[in-house]
């Protein structure tokens, strides 16, 4: 299989980043967290996990329910465009996942621009949760959305460039 990208997304922003990342790897499979296997096959060399930042951390059932009620331009565009929000979160997936020790694991997140680096990020919380499960993971990147829950225009290309850099490291 090679590369597996698993994404949690509520307004399509993190999914769009996941698509850009996966496009850099000819062998990549992109999956919604809802459909991701709990046991990662040993043939996966690189596992990339992406999630939106909710209240400076990974989403919870409460924050996902709150996201469904948002009336921002990004939330409304996602709904009217037919985007289906993740029903479960990366937090829950990590708690149940079995990842081979030979699999390289990277995390990324989306976050509202302007939230300073002193605050938490979903990708960094994911690393802590993975470490608690015995998985060695590395922080990849944060991609920015506006306060209206819309992906900043330059972020898709920045995600693709980040992923091409990862591909070059292989």
C-alpha positions in Angstrom: 0.0 0.0 0.0 2.8 2.5 0.8 1.1 5.7 2.0 -2.1 6.0 3.9 -3.7 9.4 4.7 -6.5 9.4 7.2 -8.5 12.6 7.7 -11.2 13.9 10.0 -13.0 16.9 8.5 -16.2 18.9 9.3 -16.3 21.7 6.7 -14.1 20.1 4.0 -11.0 22.1 4.8 -8.9 19.3 6.4 -10.2 17.0 3.7 -8.9 19.4 1.0 -5.5 19.4 2.7 -5.6 15.6 2.8 -6.3 15.5 -0.9 -3.3 17.8 -1.6 -1.1 15.7 0.6 -2.2 12.4 -0.9 -1.7 13.7 -4.5 2.1 13.9 -3.9 2.3 10.1 -3.4 1.4 7.9 -6.4 0.7 5.0 -4.0 -1.4 7.0 -1.5 -4.8 6.0 -0.3 -6.9 8.8 1.3 -9.6 7.8 3.8 -12.1 9.5 6.0 -11.5 8.7 9.6 -15.0 7.1 9.7 -13.9 4.5 7.1 -10.3 4.0 8.3 -9.2 0.5 9.4 -8.4 0.2 13.1 -5.5 -2.1 12.2 -2.9 -0.6 9.9 -1.4 -3.1 7.5 2.3 -3.6 7.8 2.6 -2.7 4.1 1.9 0.9 5.0 5.2 2.7 5.2 3.9 6.2 5.8 0.7 7.0 7.8 -0.4 10.7 7.7 -3.1 11.7 10.1 -5.0 15.0 9.7 -7.6 16.7 11.9 -9.2 20.1 12.5 -8.2 21.9 15.7 -11.2 22.2 18.0 -10.7 24.3 21.1 -6.9 23.9 20.8 -7.0 20.1 20.7 -8.5 17.1 18.8 -12.3 17.2 18.4 -14.6 15.6 20.9 -18.2 14.4 20.5 -19.3 17.8 22.0 -17.1 19.9 19.7 -18.2 17.9 16.6 -21.9 18.5 17.6 -21.1 22.2 18.0 -19.4 22.3 14.6 -22.7 20.9 13.0 -24.5 24.0 14.4 -22.0 26.6 13.1 -23.4 29.1 10.7 -20.2 30.5 9.2 -19.7 30.9 5.5 -17.4 27.8 5.4 -19.9 25.7 7.4 -22.8 26.8 5.2 -20.8 26.2 2.0 -19.8 22.7 3.1 -23.4 21.8 3.9 -24.9 23.3 0.7 -22.1 21.6 -1.3 -23.1 18.2 0.2 -19.9 17.7 2.3 -20.6 15.1 5.0 -18.9 15.9 8.3 -16.9 13.2 10.0 -19.1 11.3 12.5 -16.2 10.2 14.6 -12.9 11.8 15.4 -9.2 11.1 15.1 -9.0 11.1 19.0 -11.3 8.0 19.0 -9.6 6.4 16.1 -6.2 6.7 17.8 -7.5 5.1 21.0 -8.5 2.0 19.0 -5.8 1.9 16.4 -3.1 -0.7 16.0 -0.1 0.7 14.1 3.0 -1.3 13.3 6.2 0.0 14.8 7.8 0.0 11.3 5.2 2.6 10.0 6.4 6.2 9.9 3.6 8.4 11.3 3.1 12.1 10.7 0.3 14.4 11.8 -1.1 17.6 10.4 -4.0 19.9 11.3 -6.1 22.8 10.3 -6.5 25.7 12.6 -8.0 29.2 12.6 -5.2 31.7 11.7 -4.2 34.0 14.5 -4.4 31.4 17.2 -0.9 31.8 18.6 1.7 29.0 18.9 1.3 29.0 22.7 -2.1 27.4 22.3 -2.7 23.7 21.4 -3.1 22.1 18.1 -4.9 18.9 17.0 -1.7 17.5 15.4 0.3 17.9 18.6 -2.4 16.4 20.7 -2.5 13.5 18.3 1.2 12.9 18.8 0.7 12.8 22.6 -2.2 10.3 22.2 -0.2 8.2 19.8 2.8 8.2 22.2 0.5 7.0 25.0 -0.3 4.0 22.7 3.4 3.4 22.1 3.5 4.9 18.6 6.3 7.2 17.6 4.8 10.0 15.6 6.1 13.4 14.3 4.4 16.7 13.9 4.1 17.6 10.2 2.4 21.0 9.7 -0.5 23.3 10.5 -2.7 24.7 7.7 -4.7 27.8 8.2 -8.4 28.6 7.9 -10.2 31.8 8.4 -12.5 32.7 11.2 -15.3 32.0 8.8 -14.2 28.4 8.5 -12.8 28.7 5.0 -9.4 27.4 4.0 -7.0 30.2 3.1 -6.3 30.2 -0.6 -2.6 29.5 -0.4 -2.9 26.5 2.0 -3.7 23.8 -0.6 -0.5 24.5 -2.5 1.5 24.8 0.7 0.1 21.3 1.7 1.1 19.9 -1.7 4.6 21.4 -1.4 4.9 20.0 2.2 3.9 16.6 0.9 6.4 16.7 -2.0 9.1 17.4 0.5 8.0 14.3 2.5 8.1 12.3 -0.8 11.7 13.6 -1.4 12.7 12.4 2.0 11.7 8.8 1.2 
